[in-house]
Amino acid sequence: MAKSKEERRIGRCELCGRDDVYTTVHHLTPKEMGGTFEPTANLCIPCHKQIHALYTNDELAVRLNTISDLQQDEKISKFIKWIRKQPSSRLPRTRKSNSRKA
């Protein structure tokens, strides 16, 4: 489902630090896990998609519910290192990790 224009803003991604990117609101604790009124972060679309491709909502709620925790996790840190070098207009394809497919 596409996000409405009101839900996307141009700004800075709190995860990768790129500027002038479309950002969406990421619930640091997934809404399904009680995070509706918990802290959120503005993430670029590639970072947001990559988080949900790599991790389950349980993982996000329990051990990866801060930007700092996400940045330090090995799986996403490799992606962050790569995406920082990409132009803000780049929207890479995202695939669900093999561990999430099972």
N, C-alpha and C positions, 0 to 999 in steps of 0.2 A: 504494500500500500504506500503510495507516495505521500510525503509530508506536505502539508499546506505551506504556502509561502510565509504565513505568519509564524510557523514553527521553525523556519530556517532563517538564520541571520548571518550576515557576513561579519566575521570577527576573528578572534584568535582561539585556536584549539588548545584547551587546557592540558591535553595529554601530550601531543607532539610539539606544541609551541609554534606551529605555522600560523602566519598572519594572513589576513584577507582571504579566508576560506569560508565556505558555507558551514555553519555550525548547527547542530541539533542538540536538544537537551537529553542528556543521559542521566538516568536515575542511578546513583551509585549503589543503592540497594534497590534491586528490581521491584517494581510496583507489585508484582505478583507475590513478593516475599515481604510485603509490608512497607515498602519504601515510598509510597505515594507522597508522604509529607517529609521525607528524609532529604538530605542534601543532594543536589544535582550538579552536573558539570556540563559546560558547553564544549562539545567535541566536533571535530570535522567529520564529515560523512564517512571517509575511509576508516578512520580510527574507530568510530562508533560501530560500523559494520564488522570490523575485524574483532572487536571485543566480543560481540555476540556470536561470531563464527568460531571463536576459540574456547569460550567458557560457557558453562551452564549457569542458569540463574542461581542455583545453589552455591556454586563457586564464587560468583559475584557477591552474593549476600554475605557469605561467611568470611572469605579471606581476601577478597579484592574489592572492598567497598570504599576505597579512597584512591585518589589520583596517584599518590605516592606508592601505594601497594601495587597498582597496575603498572606503573613505570618500572618497578623493580622486578616484576615477574618476567621470567626468561622468555616465555612464548611471545608476549606482546612487545617486549623491549627490542627484539630483533626487527619487528615491523616498524616500531617508532624510529629506530635508527635509519631505516630505509626511507620511510615516508617523509622524513624531515628534508631529504635531498630532492624531493619531487616538487614540481611547480604546483601552486595552489589549485590550478585548473584540473589537475590529474585526478581521475576517479577510477582507481584500479578495480578489477574484478575481485570479489571476495568469495572464497569457498569455505564451507564448513570444514573444520579440521576432522581428521579421521577419528579422533577420540570422541568428537561430538556426534558423528554419524552412527556410532554403535548404539 
